[in-house]
């Protein structure tokens, strides 16, 4: 019995990872919505750099932070899309496997939690490189973007 559960878990994780990889390739292949979100992200970044009046050294440091942050967040987003797709398929089955759906739900929760922790870590990394005046401006920008986030589609989710 334990062996069957381990095999089922390994199969599920393999499927999730393959689906995430497929979603990542799909998103990297020039998907229009992904491109629009990337353009918007770049525009907002340039605007934020101007508003904060970053030095050359700060800009270089922030570019490094931003590249690593977005690569990790994009990967998590792709994994979330894959897990949500698996969940939708599992829920649509005539005889739903509650163990499978609970496992997928747990994976989704873990990925979302990881993404949130990564966002907080990134914000604190950026804060550490700014002077107090820039920090005040930065968190005003963050607050404005967080409060308007409900107006923006999340990557990998259709806008209704």
N, C-alpha and C positions, 0 to 999 in steps of 0.2 A: 504494500500500500504506500509506504513512504517513498519507495523507489519510483512509483508511478507519479506521485506528486512532484518529485524532483525532476523527472523527465518532462512532465507537463509544464512546470515552471521554466525549465531550460528552453523548451519550444516556444513558449510565450515570449520570453525575453529575446530570443533570436528573431522572432517575427517583429517585435517592437523595434529592435535595432535595425533590421533590414528595412522596415517601413520608414523609420526615421532617416536612414541613409537615402532612401529613395526620395523622400520629401525634400531633403537637403539638396540633392541633385536637381530636383524639379525646380526648387526655388532659385538655385544658382543659374539655371538655364535661361534666365531672362524673363521669368514670369512677370507680367505687366504690373500686377498689384504689388509684388515685392519690390519692383523697380521704383514705383511711385512712393512707397514707404521709405525706401532708401534715399530717394531724392529729397523727400520732406525731412528726413533725419539729418541729411547733410546741410540743408538750408537752415534748419534750426541750430545746428552746431555752429555754423558760420556766424549766425546772428548772436548766439551766446558768447562766442569769442569776442565779437565787437563790443557787446554790452559790458563784458567783464574787463575789457582793455588788458588782455593777457600779454605778458612779456614774451619774447621769442622762446626763452627757456621753458616757460609755463606751457606755451602752445605745443612745443615738442613733447613735453612730458604728458600733456593731456591727450595728444594724438596716440601715444603708446597705450595709455590707459583705455582710451576709447576703442581702439582696434581690438585689443584683447577682450574687452567687455562685450562688444557687439558680436564678436565671433562666438563667444560662449553663449550669449543670449540667443543668437540665431540658431545654434545647435539645440539648445533647450526648447526653443519654439518649434523646431522641426520634430523633435521627439514628442512634444505635446500634441502636435497635429496627428502624428502617427498613432499615438495612444488613444486620442479621441476617436479616430477612425476605427480602430480596433473595438473600442467600446461601443460605438454605434452599430457595428456589425454584430457584436455579441448580444446587444440588446434586441436586435431585430430577429434573432433566431427564434424559431417556433418554440423550442424547448431551451430556455435560457439557462446557461450554466452560471449559477450565482457565485461559485468559487472563482471562475474566470473573471466575471464582471467586477467582483470585489478586488481581485488582484490588479486589474487594469485601473480601477478607480484609485487604488493605493499608489500605483505608479504615477498617475496624473497628479495626485496630491503631492507626492514627493518632488516631482519635476517643478510644480508651481512654487513649492516652498523653496527649492533650490534657486529658482529664478528670482524670487523676492529677496532672498539672502544675498544673492549676487548684486542686485540693484543697490541694496543698502551698502554693501561693501564698496561698490563703485562710487557712490555718492560720498562716502567717507574718505576714499582715496583722493577724489577731486578736492574735497574740502581741505585736506591736509596740505595741498600745494598752493592754496589761495591765501591772500592776506585777509584780515578781518573785513575790510570794505568789500572785497570781491566775494567773500563768503556770504555776506548779507545779500548782495545782488544775486549770487548763484542760487541761494535757497528761495529767493523770491521767484526766480525763473522756474525752479523745480516745483514750487507750490502752484504756480499758474498752470504748468503743464499737467501736474497731477489732477488739478481740479477740472481741467478740460479734457482729461483722458477719456471720459465717457463719450465724447463726441468723435473720437478717433477709432477706426477699426483696429483690432489687434492683429498682428501678423498671423497669417494662417487661418483667419476667421473671415467668413463672408460678411460683408456689410449689408444689413437689411434695411 
